[in-house]
Amino acid sequence: MARSLALVVDDEPDIRELVSLTLSRMGIDVTAAASLAEARRHIDTRDFDLCFTDMQLGDGNGLELVRHVQRQCPGTPIAVITAFGSMETAITALKEGAFDFVSKPVDLQRLRDLVQHALRLRGQGNGKPAGREERADDAQDELIGESAPMQKLRAQVRKVARSQAPVYISGESGSGKEMVARLIHRIGPRADGAFIPVNCGAIPSELMESEFFGHRKGSFTGASSDREGLFQAASGGTLFLDEIADLPISMQVKLLRAIQEKSVRAIGSEKEVKVDVRILSATHKDLQKEVEAGRFRQDLFYRINVIQLDVPPLRDRGDDILLLAERFLLQLAREWHVETPRLTAAARQALRQYRFPGNVRELENILERAVTLADDSVIDSAHLRLDEASSTDGNLPPVLPPEGERPQQLPGEALEDYLQRIEKEMILRALNETRWNRTAAAKRLGMTFRSLRYRLQKLGLDSGSEEAD
C-alpha cells in the first residue's frame, strides 16, 4: 500500500522538524515548506493526503493557504498550528474550512490523534478504508425531503462531517436535531468512535461535574468507586450536548475550559486527563438571546458556535410532510406486521395544512395514533384527530383506573413514569383476567384491538404472537 503524503508548512525550523519527524514515525512521507509561496507551489503540483500550516508565515498568513487548499483540493484536510492561547485565530481558521488545529507547544499525542482522524477521512487510517463515500449516502436516506431547506441541510451536513470543528445545531423541539448530530458523527472520520448524547437539562446540577468529568472513589458521599465521565467515554468519538442552554453558569465555565484545553480532571483527582472529543451541541432556545439575557456565557457560545446548522421546522418543508408520512407508515407496518396503511386524499390534505408545533416527532405520534384508530388499512382525516394533536403532541392518553384504585406516585417518580406504570398495571390486569386473550382484554379496557396492540408494543409487553380480532 502506498504511504500517505503530508505537507508541513512552518517558518520555524524546530516546529517544522518536530511535526515532520512525528509524521515520519507514523509511516507518513513528508514534504516541508518554509513559506507560503513554497507551499502553494507544492500544492499546485502534487496531491497531498493532509497538510499542516503555521498561522504566521514570513510571507503571509496561514489562512491564505487554508483558502488556497479549499479552492485547489477541497478533499484534502488541512490543519493549522496556532500560538498558545490563540483560540480566536483557531476558530477563524475552522470557519474558513480548516479540518482542525493544534496549539504550540505542540502536544504530540494530540498531533497523532489529529493525523489519524485526517487519514480516516481520506480512507487511509490504520490501512482500512473509511467507507465515507458509502456512509455519505446516509444523508440522503435519513434527512428525507426534497424541499429547499432540506437540500441545503444535507449539503451542510456532508461538509461539516469532514471537519473537526464544533457544530451548533439549532431548531425547534422535535425537528430532528439529534438525528442530524448522529449523522454528522456517522459519516465523518470519528464514525468508529463512540457517539455519546447527553440531555443537559436532565442532569441535576449537583451531579453535573461528576457526570461530565467523572469522580474518584471517596471524593464525595456516595462515590463508592471510580467512575469515568462523559468526556472520557466519548474520547475518540463525539459528545453531543443537547439542550446546552439549560446548563447553569457555573458548569458553563468548567465546560468551556474542558473544550479549550481538551483535558478534564475528575472530582477528587489531582491529575488532568487528555480527551480527544468532537463537540456537537443543540438547543431549541435562541442561544443568542440567552447570551444577551446573561443566562449563557458569550465565550462559550463563541466556542461551540464555530459552525451553525439550522434544522427547519416541519411546517416550512412543504410536501416533505407527505414523504415523511409515507416513510413512517411503512415503518409501522413492518414493526406491527400489518398491511401498510394508506392515507386518503382528505388525510393528505389535512396533514399538508397542519402547522405541526411538535414537528417531525409530532407527525410520527399522530400517525401511530391514527393507525390504532383506523378499522382497516385506510387512514382518513378523522383518524388523524389534528384538532387534539397540538394539545397532546399526538400521544394517546394513558389508560387510567378510577381515582380511588390508582397506586400512589412514588417519591421522586416522574409524572410520565408514574402514568406509564399504572397504564401497564391496568393492561396486565385485563390480560390476566382474560387469560391473555387480547381481543377480550381490549373490549374490557374499552379500546380497539389495534389500539391495545400499539400500547403493548410501546410498553414492551407484546410477545409477537398474533390473534384474530
BELMOZI-V12265 format. One line per field, one symbol per residue. phi: phi as a letter, one per 20 degrees, with the letter a starting at -180 (. if undefined). burial: 1 if it has 24 or more other C-alpha atoms within 12 Angstrom, else 0. A space follows every 10 residues. Layout:
phi = ???
burial = ???
//
This chain:
phi = .fffccddda eegfffffff fffffendfc ddcdbfffff ffffdcddea ccbfeddfdr dgfffgffff febfeefcdd ddfgneffff fffffeoffa bceeffefff ffffffffff fencflmdff mfffffffff feefqdfgff ffffffffff ffedffcddd rfgneoffff fffgffddfe gfefddebef feeggfdfff ffdnbdgnfb gneebfbeef fffegnccdd eelffeffgg fffffgffff elbccffnde dedfcdcedd cbaeeeffff ffenecffff gffedfcddd effffedlfg gfffffffff fffffelcff fcefffffff ffefelfelf ffgfffffff ffeffceddd fffflffdff edlnefffec fggfdfffff gmffgfffff ffffffffff fffdlmefff ffffemcfff ffffffffem defnfdbff
burial = 0001111111 1000110111 1110011111 1111110111 0110000111 1111111000 1111111111 0011111111 1100001011 1111111111 1111010001 1111111111 1111100001 0100110110 0111100011 0011011111 1111111111 1111111111 1111111111 1111111111 0000001111 1111110000 0000001111 1111111111 1111111100 1101110111 1111111000 0001111111 1111011000 0000111011 1111111111 1111111111 1111111111 0100010000 1110001101 1101011111 1111111111 1111000111 1111110010 0011110110 0000000000 0000000011 1111111101 1000011111 1101101111 1111110000 000000000
//
